[in-house]
Amino acid sequence: MNPLNHVAIIMDGNGRWGLEHFKSRNKGHKEGINTIEKIIRETIKNNIKFLTLFAFSTENWKRPKKEIKFLFRLLEYFLKKKIYIFVKENIKLKVIGKKLFNKKLDKIINSCESKTKNFTRLQINLALNYGSKTEIIDAIKLLNKKKIKITEKKISENLYTKNIPDPDILIRTGNTHRLSNFLLWQLSYTEIFFVKKLWPDFNEKDFKKIVNTFRNSKRNFGKI
């Protein structure tokens, strides 16, 4: 049985779900929060130590300003209302990406990270204002600044995800088959599962099925 330490998820389809059901993309984003809570609980049940969620990419700044504003308000609400659960359940929160939001949101994020920094049951990595190509470039710039020889090992040690194991599984909902500039370096040997369901329709059974498929699969890593 394959060990499973880290699951990464591209939570695609919130906007489309909202339009289909309520003619409102924002309704879909709000419903997506409920799915996040379900998957966090299922992650804990399966003793998985790392969960990385692609919440807002560098490309998402191209969306309408009203939608972006709503997404940030939703994130503020989620962090402020759920921080007590993180503390109660011994969950660590870490943001990977560049914290270039409004002062209020940055303060809330920093507070959540500080309050949970020593927790060990589960680490949730929120990819916010994240782009993998920028992450890799930043790592190389940092190595050059430190005058350190560029190697695979040194690049990995200077990514936003340093000290976090590479994902064992990537799940992408929304029936879209691409990586969308997410963890390009870290996904080299990750098992990828593309799911037709939109994110708000994704549930615990779907997650558990993927976990069981992974744990019972044969992984060769280039060997026969």
N, C-alpha and C positions, 0 to 999 in steps of 0.2 A: 504493500500500500504506500502510495506516494505521500511524503510529508507535505503539509500545506500551512504555510506561514503568512502569506501575503496575497490578498485579492485586490485588484485594481478594477475600477468600474468607470466607464464612460456612460453617464446617465442621459442618454439621448431620447428625445421624443416628447418632452414635457409640453413644448409649444404646440406641436401637432395634436397631442391628446386634448389639450385645452380647447383648441379650435374645433375639433370633432365633437366634443361633448358640450361645450358652453360658448363656442365662438369667441373664446378669450384665451390667448396664450398665457396670460398671467394665472388663470385658473389652473392651468396645467402645471406651472411652476410650483404653485401652492400645494397641489396634490402630490407632486414629486417628493415633498418633504416627508409626507406620511410613508412613502416607500423607503426613504432613507432610514427612518426609525425602525421599520420592520427588518431591513437588511442588517442594521447594526445589531439588533437582538439575535438574529440568526447567525451572524458572524461570531458572537460571543458563545452561543450554543455549540458551535463547531470548533471552539478553542483556537480560532485563527487570531494571530497576534497583530496583524497589520491590515488596515483597510484604507485604500487610497481612492478618493472620489474626485472626479474631474468636474468641478463646480462652475468655473468661469475661466475661459481661455483668453489669451491675448487677442484672439480674433473676435471674441464676443463684444468688444468695444464698438464694432461696426453695427450692432443692433440698434433699434430705435432708442432714443434717450429715455423715454418713458418706461420701456421694458427694463432697461438697465437699472433705472432708479428703483423699480419695483423689486428686482432681483436683490439689490443691496438691502432694501428694507426687510425683505424676507430672510436674508442671511442674518441681519441684526436680530430679528425676532427669534430665529432658531437658536442662535448662540446664547442670547440672554435668557430664554425660557428653558433651554435644555442643559445649561451648564451644571445645574444641580444633579442631573442624571449622570453626567460625566464624572462628577466628584463622587457620587454615590456608588457608581459601578466601576470606579478605578480606571477610567478611560482617559488616555492622554490625547490632547488635540495638538496637531502641528499643521501649520500652513506652509505649503510649498508654492513658491511664486513670489512675485514682487508686491509688497504691501504699499500700493499707491492709490488707496481709496480715500474717502473723506475721513476727517479726523475722528469722528465718532465711531465709525466702523473699525478703523485701525486700532483705536483704544480698546474696543470690545474684543477684537481678535487677540491683541497682546495680553489682555487680562485673562482670557480663557487659556491661552498657552501657558501663562505663568502659573495659574491655579492648578493646572493638570500636569505640569512638566515632570513630576516624579511618579506618575501613575504607570502601571505595568500590565494591566489585564488586557487591554487593547489599545493600539495606537491608531487613531484616525488621522489620515493625512488629507487635508483639503487643498486641492490644487486650485488656487485663486490667482487670477491674472497670470496664468501659467502658459508657457510655450516651451516645448522641449528643445527646439533649435536654439532659442535664446539661452536656455539653461546650459547647453553644451558650450556655446560660445563664451558665456560667463565663466565657466569652469576653466577653459583654455586661457582666457585673459588673466584669471587669478593665478594660474600656474606660471604664466610668463612674468607676471608681476613679482612672484616669489622666486623667480629664476629656478624653477623646478622642471626637470626633464619631463616632457609629455609622454605618458604611457597610459595604457588602458586603466591600470590600477589607480594611477594618480587622478585621471579624469573622474573616475567613479567616486573617489574620495573627496572631490570638490564640487560635486553636483548638489542641487538643493536637497537631494535624497540621501546625502551621506549618512552613514550609520543606519540606513534602512535597507533591508534585504530586497533584492529585485523581486517583482511580482511573480508568483507561481501561475496565477490565472489573471487574464484580462477578460472582463465581460463588457460587451457593448450592446446596449439595447437599441431599439429604433429601426431595425432592419437596414442599417447602414454599415457597409463593410470597408471601413478605413480606420486609421489610427488618429487622424486629426491632430497631429503635432503633440501627441501625448506620450510621455515616457519613452521616446524613441530609442534612447540608449539602453534603458533598463529592461526593455521588453524582448531582448535578443533571443532568449530561450523560454519565453512565457507561452503557455498554452492559451490560445485565443478562442473565445466563444462569442459568436455573433448571434444575437437574439432578435427575433422578429417583433416581439412585443415592445410597445412604447414604455418608457420608464414607469409611469404611474400604474401600469398594468402588471409590471414585474412583481413577483411575490416570493414568499419564503420557499414554496415548493420548487419554483424555477431555480432559485439559488441553490437549494439542497441538491437538486438533480445534477447541476453543474459540478458542485463540490464532489459528489459521489463518483461522477464520470471521471473527474481528474484523479481522484485518489486510487481508482482502480485501473487507470490506463498505464501503458508501458511507455516510459520516456527513455530515449536512447542517447540524446545529446550528440548526434553525429556518429555514434557507434552502431555496429551491426546488431 
